[in-house]
Amino acid sequence: MPASIIEEVDRLLDAALIRDTITRLSCPSCGSAHVAQVLGDNGGISYVCTACGHSWS
């Protein structure tokens, strides 16, 4: 149990930052976060970087 409301807010902000970092995709080629999810050739999911054009699945 946190000793103060400020400690609780800090804990929640840290948890939100970690969750946001984990769920955000980045391009393995250039590191950009500008990634689009696209439908692959065989119905699978692929990704394309809108910054450099690199694609992967």
PLY file of the C-alpha trace (Angstrom):
ply
format ascii 1.0
element vertex 57
property float x
property float y
property float z
element edge 56
property int vertex1
property int vertex2
end_header
0.00 0.00 0.00
1.51 3.37 -0.98
2.17 5.88 1.76
0.66 8.74 -0.24
-1.49 9.52 -3.24
1.60 10.90 -5.02
3.33 7.51 -4.73
0.24 5.80 -6.12
0.07 8.21 -9.08
3.78 7.63 -9.78
3.24 3.87 -9.69
0.30 4.08 -12.11
2.20 6.36 -14.51
5.18 3.97 -14.50
2.87 1.03 -15.27
1.21 2.93 -18.14
4.58 3.86 -19.63
5.77 0.24 -19.51
2.53 -1.03 -21.10
2.71 1.62 -23.85
6.33 0.74 -24.60
5.60 -2.98 -24.76
2.61 -2.66 -27.10
4.08 -0.12 -29.51
5.58 -1.53 -32.70
8.74 -0.15 -34.17
10.45 -0.83 -37.47
13.31 -3.32 -37.11
15.13 -1.53 -39.94
15.01 2.15 -38.96
13.39 2.10 -35.49
10.50 4.36 -36.48
7.17 3.98 -34.67
5.29 4.81 -37.89
4.15 1.26 -38.60
0.99 0.15 -40.40
-0.60 -3.26 -40.08
-1.54 -4.77 -43.45
-3.13 -7.97 -44.70
-0.49 -10.35 -46.05
-0.60 -12.37 -49.28
-1.91 -15.55 -47.61
-4.31 -13.80 -45.26
-1.71 -13.37 -42.52
-0.80 -10.12 -40.84
2.19 -8.13 -42.06
3.59 -4.75 -41.11
5.06 -1.93 -43.18
7.05 1.06 -41.99
5.61 4.23 -43.46
8.88 6.04 -42.81
11.33 3.81 -44.73
9.10 1.29 -46.56
10.50 -1.82 -44.86
7.94 -4.64 -44.56
7.92 -7.73 -42.35
5.56 -10.28 -40.84
0 1
1 2
2 3
3 4
4 5
5 6
6 7
7 8
8 9
9 10
10 11
11 12
12 13
13 14
14 15
15 16
16 17
17 18
18 19
19 20
20 21
21 22
22 23
23 24
24 25
25 26
26 27
27 28
28 29
29 30
30 31
31 32
32 33
33 34
34 35
35 36
36 37
37 38
38 39
39 40
40 41
41 42
42 43
43 44
44 45
45 46
46 47
47 48
48 49
49 50
50 51
51 52
52 53
53 54
54 55
55 56
